[in-house]
């Protein structure tokens, strides 16, 4: 059974875990989130999306 979870949700959970474990303070985490938000509205967004999709497809093709 394949489990499909949004990459944004996974990254959000990772940010929360890092903040709670005191690995990243809330200020830098907010800056990183805002950077990602504004980066998504640039002309680089389609390239980044294609890159992440190709990595997800590659991981999805791995058979154990």
Secondary structure as UniProt FT lines:
FT   HELIX           7..20
FT   TURN            21..22
FT   HELIX           26..39
FT   TURN            40..41
FT   TURN            43..44
FT   HELIX           45..60
//
